Amino acid sequence: MPGPAPYDGRDVTVVIAAYNASATLDEALGSVAAQSRRPREVLVADDCSTDGTPTVAESWRDRLPLRILRLDPNGGPAAARHAAITAATSPLVALLD
């Protein structure tokens, strides 16, 4: 009997909880883009940032299957992760902090 099909990486949602992360978000998204297998989606949960976090995230829309969740009010990293995990469309979630 044949085994399961090899995992191809497309059933993963990458979740990034971000609060005032403009200094590090570009590198994090670049790391996702550099992987040998692309995720189904990347969710950036912007936890009410007051810096350029949304602008940095938006700049990756043409390079990654990206969705940005804008949260208000600021609820902290656990709330941001929860919101993104709830919105994920993949059966597997990878948290990138």
C-alpha positions as CSV (number, residue, x, y, z in Angstrom):
1,M,0.0,0.0,0.0
2,P,1.5,3.4,-1.0
3,G,2.3,5.9,1.8
4,P,1.0,9.4,2.0
5,A,2.0,11.9,-0.6
6,P,5.1,13.9,0.2
7,Y,4.5,17.2,2.0
8,D,4.8,20.1,-0.5
9,G,4.6,23.0,1.9
10,R,1.6,24.6,0.4
11,D,-0.7,23.7,3.3
12,V,1.0,26.1,5.7
13,T,0.0,29.6,6.9
14,V,2.8,31.6,8.3
15,V,1.6,33.9,11.1
16,I,3.6,37.0,12.1
17,A,2.3,39.0,15.0
18,A,3.7,42.6,14.6
19,Y,3.6,45.6,16.8
20,N,5.9,48.5,15.8
21,A,8.0,46.0,13.9
22,S,9.0,48.2,10.9
23,A,12.7,47.6,11.8
24,T,12.5,43.8,11.6
25,L,9.4,42.9,9.5
26,D,11.3,43.3,6.2
27,E,13.9,40.7,7.3
28,A,11.2,38.4,8.6
29,L,9.2,38.5,5.4
30,G,12.4,38.1,3.4
31,S,13.1,34.9,5.3
32,V,9.7,33.5,4.4
33,A,10.2,34.4,0.7
34,A,13.6,32.7,0.7
35,Q,12.2,29.3,1.8
36,S,12.4,26.5,-0.8
37,R,8.6,26.0,-0.5
38,R,6.1,28.8,-0.5
39,P,3.3,28.8,2.1
40,R,-0.3,29.0,1.1
41,E,-0.5,32.4,2.8
42,V,1.4,34.8,5.1
43,L,-0.7,36.6,7.7
44,V,0.8,39.7,9.3
45,A,-1.3,40.6,12.3
46,D,-0.6,44.3,12.8
47,D,-1.4,44.9,16.4
48,C,-2.3,48.6,16.1
49,S,1.3,49.7,15.2
50,T,2.2,53.4,15.2
51,D,5.3,53.1,13.1
52,G,5.7,52.0,9.4
53,T,4.8,48.4,10.0
54,P,1.8,48.4,7.7
55,T,3.8,50.1,4.9
56,V,6.6,47.5,5.2
57,A,4.0,44.7,5.1
58,E,2.3,46.2,2.0
59,S,5.6,46.3,0.2
60,W,5.7,42.5,0.1
61,R,2.2,42.0,-1.5
62,D,3.7,41.3,-4.9
63,R,6.3,38.8,-3.6
64,L,4.3,36.7,-1.1
65,P,0.7,35.5,-0.8
66,L,0.2,38.1,2.0
67,R,-2.8,39.2,4.0
68,I,-2.6,41.9,6.6
69,L,-4.9,41.9,9.6
70,R,-5.1,45.3,11.2
71,L,-6.1,44.9,14.8
72,D,-7.6,47.7,17.0
73,P,-7.2,48.1,19.9
74,N,-3.7,46.8,20.7
75,G,-4.2,43.4,22.5
76,G,-0.6,42.1,22.7
77,P,1.1,39.3,21.0
78,A,-1.2,36.5,22.1
79,A,-4.3,38.3,20.8
80,A,-2.5,39.1,17.5
81,R,-1.5,35.5,17.1
82,H,-5.0,34.3,18.0
83,A,-6.6,36.6,15.4
84,A,-4.3,35.4,12.7
85,I,-4.6,31.7,13.5
86,T,-8.4,32.1,13.5
87,A,-8.2,33.7,10.1
88,A,-5.8,31.1,8.6
89,T,-7.0,29.1,5.7
90,S,-4.4,26.3,6.0
91,P,-4.6,23.2,8.2
92,L,-1.1,24.0,9.5
93,V,0.2,27.2,11.0
94,A,3.8,28.3,11.5
95,L,4.4,31.1,14.0
96,L,7.2,33.4,13.1
97,D,8.2,35.8,15.9
